[in-house]
Amino acid sequence: MYALVDGNNFYVSCERIFRPALNGRPVIVLSNNDGCAIARSNEAKALGITMGMPWFQIRTQMPHAGVVALSANFGLYGDISNRMMSLAAGLGPEQEIYSIDESFVGLAGVRDVTARARRVRERIHQWIGIPCGIGIGQTKTLAKLANHVAKTAERKPGSYPAELAQVANLAALHASDFDAVLAATDLGEVWGIGRRIAEQLRGAGLSTALDVARLRPAMVRSRWNVTLEKTVRELQGLSCIAFEDVPPAKKEIASTRSFGRPVTRLEDLIEAVTEFASRAGEKLRRQNGHAGKVLTFVHTSPHRREDPQYSRSVVVPLRRPTADTGLLVQAAVAGMRQIYRPGYKMAKAGVHLLELQDAAIGQAELALDEGGADGGHLVTAVDQLNARYGRGTVQIASAGTAGVRRQWVMRQDLKTPHYTTSWKELPLVRA
């Protein structure tokens, strides 16, 4: 048995914790540079605001709708996520954090799982302020589907039985009731069925999750692929997707950003890739890895067709795999110097760490220079200082000292304070 705990409209819900006046109002959270909607409240969805809809278009088409737009505050969302996941872990003995707002929980040995799930949901809402839906099923795919049912039954009364709102336990349903839920669910809502496969299934005459669940797995494998076969078997109650207590190490780590305004100077681009490489290095050390190569890229905006277009990337191999920020930055800056061309208005740059391997794998080599060894203690100390006092407290000098005034920094004109991660921005409560 599995449960999936998922925060409702998570980014918007995080913002509403500290601004309760936003409850009941159409709220959206914007992407980098305040470009388009990446999270929407139920009220915003009711207005017809779609995922990825540009902010300028929303302002133009809905000037009197009272839409509240906020810049993404990922520091806040990450901290609230950690708090929510710690409470969700109390639902069962195993937990797999799937994304910032979702986690699977193994329910082996748990009694009366529905009642326990309701108590955990109430605790998350009371202690943190995040409403969530909990889906329970015999497989991870069914738990994911049950979560969709739980949230939809609450948001759209009548779409599913009322008793499945907020917490939906598909494993507790009678067979006929279970089939009715699958029949009421579009096949595109099934985890593992993407848009292309969904179109093919519709072309074959299927339309609901029940239609997919009734397919013969062997036929699905021969006509489509083994991934869809696993999805069918999971809908039939046979677990085929393994539970991961620890997420697998990433095979590639990237840190990229679109600039808040066009960048033309090499000095500004060096500042940008210095910070990107530093952040990628932090992620690499968190998974106890080393990188063998560093890719640096830069390009102009494809949407500004009146400007000359330019796009280039380069891969810089490292002498030996490392997680040392200084060496990663050195390679990224060398790559930027190589691909930079004056006269272009650069819109985005980034750094990818490639050929990742476990840090326990060592490459023997004579230390023929002073820089032969990794600065392990130094980068660990820097990580600890930045974790304690805030990102950017200690950084590589080539990242510059202008802070938020740097030419390439993203536009975030509508960002709320870091309520839970900055002493200077703690909310004040007055009687």
Secondary structure, 3 states (H helix, E strand, C coil): CEEEEEECCHHHHHHHHHCHHHCCCCEEEECHHHCEEEEECHHHHHCCCCCCCEHHHHHHHCCCCCCEEEECCHHHHHHHHHHHHHHHHHHCCEEEEEECCEEEEECCCCCCHHHHHHHHHHHHHHHCCCCEEEEEECCHHHHHHHHHHHHHHHHCCCCCCHHHCCEEEHHHCCHHHHHHHHHCCEHHHCCCCCHHHHHHHHHCCCCEHHHHHCCCHHHHHHHCCHHHHHHHHHHCCCCCCCCCCCCCCCCCEEEEEEEEEEECCHHHHHHHHHHHHHHHHHHHHHCCEEEEEEEEEEEECCCCCCCCCCEEEEEEEEEEEECCHHHHHHHHHHHHHHHCCCCCCEEEEEEEEECCEECCCCCCCCCCCHHHCCCHHHHHHHHHHHHHHCCCCCCCHHHCCCHHHCCCCCCCCCCCCCCCCCHHHCCCCCC
